[in-house]
Amino acid sequence: ARLAALSLFYAHPAMSRPGCSQVDANLRAADEVLASSAELQGRFDAKDLLRFLHIVDLNIHRDDEIAEHADFTGIFVFGSKFSHSCAPNCAWSFSKEGRLQYHAIRPI
């Protein structure tokens, strides 16, 4: 799952820009997280951990507003390809089985 997320999902190009003070600060924080987590050590380096967290932040679909959907959380390759819009033509929800589904909310 880690390798799929790192290769299939978009991450902003600035995430790999060396010399950017914000990226450098985040890389130091990722190093601290790795140093304090035996579970993550050996699975990520700081750059990959930062990229993975960025990918999850940009692509997560979570619906905890409906109690019975609270367990339906994930990153979905197809769902991640929908672009943000200030005037959207679709909305998403989870089916009762936990499938991500998109619905047109105006003519397309």
N, C-alpha and C positions, 0 to 999 in steps of 0.2 A: 504494500500500500504506500509506503514511504517513497519508493522509487517511482511509482506511478504518479503520485502527487507532484513530485519534483519535475517530472518530464511532461505531463499532460496538461498542466494548469498554468495559466498566465501569472507571471510575477513582474512587477514593474521593473524596467531595466535599471533604474537607480539602485535597486537592491544589490547589484553587483558592481556598482561604481566605486572603485577604491578612492580614498581621499575625501569622501563626503563625510563631514563631521557627524551627521545624524546616523548614517550607516555604520561608521566606525564605533560610535557609542552603543548602537544596538548590537554590534558584533561583540563588544566587550561584555555586554549584559548576557548575550547568548553563551559566551565562554563561562561566565559565572554560573549560569543555569546548568551547563554541562558538568562543571566541576562539582556541583552539589547533587547531581542525580546519577547514581550508578546505573539506573535503568536506561538512561539516554547515552551514556558513554559508550563509544564504539559503534553506535547506530547513526550518529550525526557528528559532523564537525560544526563549528560555529556558523559558518556561511550557509550550510545546508539547513541547519535548524532555523536560522533567521528566515531563509527563503520559504521553508515549510510553513512556519507560523504566518508569514505574509500571505501565502497562498490560501491557507485556511481562513484567515481574516477576510480576504477578498471574495472567496467562493462558498463559504458555508451557507447552507440552507437549514434553518432551525425554526420550528414553530412551537414555542413554549407558551403562546397565548391561549391555545386550546389544550386543556389538561390532558386529554387522551392522546395528543400528538407530542407530548413532551419528550418521548424517547426517539422521535424521528428527527435525527440530526445527521448531516453528512455533507460531504463535498461530492458533487455529481458532475462528471465530465460533460454531459450534454447540457445540464442546467447552467454550467459555468460559461457557456458560449453565448448566453443571452446578455445583451449589453444593457447598462443602466440608461435610463432616459428620464428626463424631467416630465415628459408627456408619454408615459408608457402605453403600449397597446396590449399588454398582457400582464397577468398576475400569476403567482404560483401558489400552490397549496399541496398538502399531502393527502392522499386517499386514506381511507380508514385502514388499509393494509400497509401504509407507510411508503407508497410510491409517490415520487415527486411528479406533479402534473402542472402544466401551464394552461391557462385559459385566456382566450381573447376577451378583452374588456371594452373594446371599441373596434370598429371596422378596420381591417388590415388590408 
